[in-house]
């Protein structure tokens, strides 16, 4: 496991005059010469976007994405593009939670999300502008989340350079650069690591708590690759989902009266998302599957398998792999022990590895925007959890 805030990083030392702050008793710094600017790694640049290996013009990413690209890669305004993306996600996203959160109108089953839109024009202005926009939208989202009004956050990088990018090492590193503009408290983001977001919620008892959220990458070039179920139109996306926050928010919304019942519903939907992929192309197969082949047992499944590690933010060997995948995943590339047992209403304590998913950690009001969760290096083992 990696440590968080473990002293000053090289880029933090390089900012010169700085104000030292604390993170759970450990130090980090923020420049006092640019107090309104979100701190990002020194030397951050988005110039590599223009150098990404590209698919030739006319390459198809499936009829659903091709149709969405008619708007998302056009000169249409941001609101029109947002609507086009949400329409695609509500119909073509294999994750049940993703379809629910992006559905137009009233939140489906009380699940709502916030969306941060980063256009190609904004990317051209440089990393500081992008980081500031994400930080502002992230704060707004967490304020809504604390009221039980949102349990998901999507950061869309709408760029033709990203939408047409071939799977490559260059793309993997660019995705870590983009992620560093979001999780600035963990920057620079490293490949092959699990990063966790912290989402606040004020319970019916009035106590403010932090819940864990999964931070995942989607991008257009995943089409017909090892992580086909992470395809999306228009470029790349960082998606944050928090099943435990959602289950608890259903109580604050008075949609459920008991955490056991709301958690059971969340567990059932999560289990039904497994194996539901392979959309958008007749040649595609789902990149997740249940270990238990008996349908009646799936809602109670404790684990499942996939062609990649779903919770790793940027899995380098996957994002860089150009090979078409239209059949079973080779055994040596499978992740056989992806956990579902954490979706459980039983009481946990800070000593439990899964604490924070369904039972939040009480915090002070001033820590509403704090993220205490440490990055983790995954292991494919039945007892791995975080």
PECOR-V700163 format. One record per residue. N is the residue number from 0. RES is the residue in three letters. PSI is psi in radians with two decimals (NA if undefined). Layout:
N/RES/PSI ; N/RES/PSI
This chain:
0/UNK/2.44 ; 1/UNK/2.73 ; 2/UNK/2.69 ; 3/UNK/2.58 ; 4/UNK/0.63 ; 5/UNK/1.23 ; 6/UNK/-2.97 ; 7/UNK/2.33 ; 8/UNK/2.94 ; 9/UNK/-0.75 ; 10/UNK/-0.52 ; 11/UNK/-0.66 ; 12/UNK/-0.52 ; 13/UNK/-0.18 ; 14/UNK/-0.12 ; 15/UNK/-2.27 ; 16/UNK/2.27 ; 17/UNK/2.79 ; 18/UNK/2.13 ; 19/UNK/2.33 ; 20/UNK/3.04 ; 21/UNK/2.63 ; 22/UNK/1.75 ; 23/UNK/0.73 ; 24/UNK/-0.09 ; 25/UNK/2.89 ; 26/UNK/2.53 ; 27/UNK/2.90 ; 28/UNK/2.71 ; 29/UNK/2.38 ; 30/UNK/2.29 ; 31/UNK/-0.10 ; 32/UNK/-0.32 ; 33/UNK/1.16 ; 34/UNK/-0.43 ; 35/UNK/-0.02 ; 36/UNK/2.32 ; 37/UNK/2.16 ; 38/UNK/2.27 ; 39/UNK/2.85 ; 40/UNK/2.38 ; 41/UNK/2.38 ; 42/UNK/0.06 ; 43/UNK/2.41 ; 44/UNK/2.62 ; 45/UNK/0.28 ; 46/UNK/-0.46 ; 47/UNK/-0.32 ; 48/UNK/-0.66 ; 49/UNK/-0.16 ; 50/UNK/0.07 ; 51/UNK/2.36 ; 52/UNK/2.31 ; 53/UNK/2.60 ; 54/UNK/2.64 ; 55/UNK/2.71 ; 56/UNK/2.45 ; 57/UNK/-0.08 ; 58/UNK/2.31 ; 59/UNK/2.43 ; 60/UNK/0.48 ; 61/UNK/2.58 ; 62/UNK/-0.55 ; 63/UNK/-0.80 ; 64/UNK/-0.69 ; 65/UNK/-0.74 ; 66/UNK/-0.73 ; 67/UNK/-0.58 ; 68/UNK/-0.39 ; 69/UNK/-0.49 ; 70/UNK/-0.83 ; 71/UNK/-0.45 ; 72/UNK/0.37 ; 73/UNK/-2.99 ; 74/UNK/0.25 ; 75/UNK/2.75 ; 76/UNK/2.90 ; 77/UNK/-0.75 ; 78/UNK/-0.65 ; 79/UNK/-0.71 ; 80/UNK/-0.72 ; 81/UNK/-0.82 ; 82/UNK/-0.68 ; 83/UNK/-0.73 ; 84/UNK/-0.81 ; 85/UNK/-0.63 ; 86/UNK/-0.73 ; 87/UNK/-0.83 ; 88/UNK/-0.67 ; 89/UNK/-0.35 ; 90/UNK/-0.48 ; 91/UNK/-0.01 ; 92/UNK/2.16 ; 93/UNK/-0.41 ; 94/UNK/2.20 ; 95/UNK/-0.73 ; 96/UNK/-0.68 ; 97/UNK/-0.75 ; 98/UNK/-0.70 ; 99/UNK/-0.80 ; 100/UNK/-0.48 ; 101/UNK/0.05 ; 102/UNK/2.39 ; 103/UNK/2.74 ; 104/UNK/-2.69 ; 105/UNK/2.51 ; 106/UNK/2.29 ; 107/UNK/2.15 ; 108/UNK/0.58 ; 109/UNK/0.19 ; 110/UNK/1.98 ; 111/UNK/2.84 ; 112/UNK/2.86 ; 113/UNK/2.57 ; 114/UNK/2.25 ; 115/UNK/2.12 ; 116/UNK/2.08 ; 117/UNK/1.93 ; 118/UNK/2.93 ; 119/UNK/-0.67 ; 120/UNK/-0.69 ; 121/UNK/-0.68 ; 122/UNK/-0.61 ; 123/UNK/-0.39 ; 124/UNK/-0.23 ; 125/UNK/2.91 ; 126/UNK/-0.58 ; 127/UNK/-0.74 ; 128/UNK/-0.75 ; 129/UNK/-0.83 ; 130/UNK/-0.69 ; 131/UNK/-0.72 ; 132/UNK/-0.80 ; 133/UNK/-0.76 ; 134/UNK/-0.73 ; 135/UNK/-0.78 ; 136/UNK/-0.58 ; 137/UNK/-0.71 ; 138/UNK/-0.77 ; 139/UNK/-0.77 ; 140/UNK/-0.81 ; 141/UNK/-0.54 ; 142/UNK/-0.69 ; 143/UNK/-0.73 ; 144/UNK/-0.67 ; 145/UNK/-0.47 ; 146/UNK/0.04 ; 147/UNK/0.34 ; 148/UNK/-0.15 ; 149/UNK/2.36 ; 150/UNK/0.17 ; 151/UNK/2.65 ; 152/UNK/2.21 ; 153/UNK/2.25 ; 154/UNK/1.92 ; 155/UNK/2.17 ; 156/UNK/1.64 ; 157/UNK/1.74 ; 158/UNK/2.30 ; 159/UNK/-0.52 ; 160/UNK/-0.67 ; 161/UNK/-0.67 ; 162/UNK/-0.54 ; 163/UNK/0.18 ; 164/UNK/2.30 ; 165/UNK/2.64 ; 166/UNK/2.26 ; 167/UNK/2.85 ; 168/UNK/-0.67 ; 169/UNK/-0.70 ; 170/UNK/-0.71 ; 171/UNK/-0.79 ; 172/UNK/-0.62 ; 173/UNK/-0.68 ; 174/UNK/-0.63 ; 175/UNK/-0.61 ; 176/UNK/-0.76 ; 177/UNK/-0.74 ; 178/UNK/-0.54 ; 179/UNK/-0.39 ; 180/UNK/-0.20 ; 181/UNK/-1.11 ; 182/UNK/1.14 ; 183/UNK/-0.46 ; 184/UNK/-0.21 ; 185/UNK/0.00 ; 186/UNK/2.58 ; 187/UNK/2.36 ; 188/UNK/2.41 ; 189/UNK/2.60 ; 190/UNK/2.76 ; 191/UNK/0.55 ; 192/UNK/2.54 ; 193/UNK/2.20 ; 194/UNK/2.48 ; 195/UNK/2.33 ; 196/UNK/2.80 ; 197/UNK/2.14 ; 198/UNK/2.15 ; 199/UNK/2.66 ; 200/UNK/2.27 ; 201/UNK/2.05 ; 202/UNK/3.07 ; 203/UNK/-0.30 ; 204/UNK/0.04 ; 205/UNK/-0.06 ; 206/UNK/2.34 ; 207/UNK/2.24 ; 208/UNK/2.71 ; 209/UNK/2.40 ; 210/UNK/2.65 ; 211/UNK/2.55 ; 212/UNK/2.48 ; 213/UNK/2.35 ; 214/UNK/2.04 ; 215/UNK/2.70 ; 216/UNK/2.38 ; 217/UNK/2.60 ; 218/UNK/2.76 ; 219/UNK/-0.71 ; 220/UNK/-0.05 ; 221/UNK/-0.21 ; 222/UNK/2.15 ; 223/UNK/0.47 ; 224/UNK/-3.04 ; 225/UNK/-0.46 ; 226/UNK/0.79 ; 227/UNK/-0.62 ; 228/UNK/-0.08 ; 229/UNK/0.32 ; 230/UNK/2.62 ; 231/UNK/2.73 ; 232/UNK/2.69 ; 233/UNK/-0.08 ; 234/UNK/-1.97 ; 235/UNK/2.77 ; 236/UNK/2.41 ; 237/UNK/2.16 ; 238/UNK/2.30 ; 239/UNK/2.17 ; 240/UNK/2.53 ; 241/UNK/1.51 ; 242/UNK/-0.63 ; 243/UNK/-0.70 ; 244/UNK/-0.78 ; 245/UNK/-0.84 ; 246/UNK/-0.71 ; 247/UNK/-0.59 ; 248/UNK/-0.46 ; 249/UNK/-0.48 ; 250/UNK/-0.75 ; 251/UNK/-0.44 ; 252/UNK/-0.02 ; 253/UNK/0.49 ; 254/UNK/-0.41 ; 255/UNK/2.73 ; 256/UNK/-0.17 ; 257/UNK/2.31 ; 258/UNK/-0.57 ; 259/UNK/-0.75 ; 260/UNK/-0.77 ; 261/UNK/-0.63 ; 262/UNK/-0.67 ; 263/UNK/-0.72 ; 264/UNK/-0.77 ; 265/UNK/-0.74 ; 266/UNK/-0.71 ; 267/UNK/-0.75 ; 268/UNK/-0.68 ; 269/UNK/-0.76 ; 270/UNK/-0.59 ; 271/UNK/-0.27 ; 272/UNK/-0.49 ; 273/UNK/2.25 ; 274/UNK/0.09 ; 275/UNK/0.14 ; 276/UNK/-2.68 ; 277/UNK/0.44 ; 278/UNK/2.79 ; 279/UNK/-0.12 ; 280/UNK/2.33 ; 281/UNK/-0.37 ; 282/UNK/-0.19 ; 283/UNK/2.63 ; 284/UNK/2.72 ; 285/UNK/2.45 ; 286/UNK/0.14 ; 287/UNK/2.64 ; 288/UNK/2.67 ; 289/UNK/2.46 ; 290/UNK/-0.59 ; 291/UNK/2.09 ; 292/UNK/-0.04 ; 293/UNK/2.00 ; 294/UNK/-0.64 ; 295/UNK/-0.37 ; 296/UNK/-0.13 ; 297/UNK/-0.63 ; 298/UNK/-0.38 ; 299/UNK/0.16 ; 300/UNK/2.43 ; 301/UNK/-0.26 ; 302/UNK/2.91 ; 303/UNK/3.12 ; 304/UNK/2.81 ; 305/UNK/2.92 ; 306/UNK/-0.04 ; 307/UNK/2.95 ; 308/UNK/1.87 ; 309/UNK/-0.53 ; 310/UNK/-0.13 ; 311/UNK/2.29 ; 312/UNK/-0.93 ; 313/UNK/1.75 ; 314/UNK/1.89 ; 315/UNK/-0.71 ; 316/UNK/-0.27 ; 317/UNK/-0.88 ; 318/UNK/-0.44 ; 319/UNK/-0.05 ; 320/UNK/1.98 ; 321/UNK/-0.09 ; 322/UNK/2.42 ; 323/UNK/2.50 ; 324/UNK/1.79 ; 325/UNK/0.25 ; 326/UNK/-2.94 ; 327/UNK/2.60 ; 328/UNK/2.31 ; 329/UNK/2.52 ; 330/UNK/-0.65 ; 331/UNK/-0.20 ; 332/UNK/-0.07 ; 333/UNK/2.58 ; 334/UNK/1.88 ; 335/UNK/-0.30 ; 336/UNK/1.21 ; 337/UNK/2.25 ; 338/UNK/2.44 ; 339/UNK/-0.13 ; 340/UNK/-0.33 ; 341/UNK/-0.32 ; 342/UNK/1.46 ; 343/UNK/2.44 ; 344/UNK/-0.02 ; 345/UNK/2.58 ; 346/UNK/2.42 ; 347/UNK/2.85 ; 348/UNK/2.91 ; 349/UNK/-0.33 ; 350/UNK/-0.31 ; 351/UNK/2.40 ; 352/UNK/-0.53 ; 353/UNK/0.12 ; 354/UNK/2.37 ; 355/UNK/-0.31 ; 356/UNK/-0.96 ; 357/UNK/-0.22 ; 358/UNK/1.92 ; 359/UNK/2.87 ; 360/UNK/2.12 ; 361/UNK/2.42 ; 362/UNK/2.87 ; 363/UNK/2.73 ; 364/UNK/-0.62 ; 365/UNK/-0.24 ; 366/UNK/0.32 ; 367/UNK/-0.64 ; 368/UNK/0.24 ; 369/UNK/2.53 ; 370/UNK/1.76 ; 371/UNK/-0.08 ; 372/UNK/2.27 ; 373/UNK/2.52 ; 374/UNK/2.68 ; 375/UNK/2.41 ; 376/UNK/2.12 ; 377/UNK/2.71 ; 378/UNK/2.35 ; 379/UNK/1.51 ; 380/UNK/2.62 ; 381/UNK/-0.39 ; 382/UNK/0.16 ; 383/UNK/2.32 ; 384/UNK/2.97 ; 385/UNK/NA
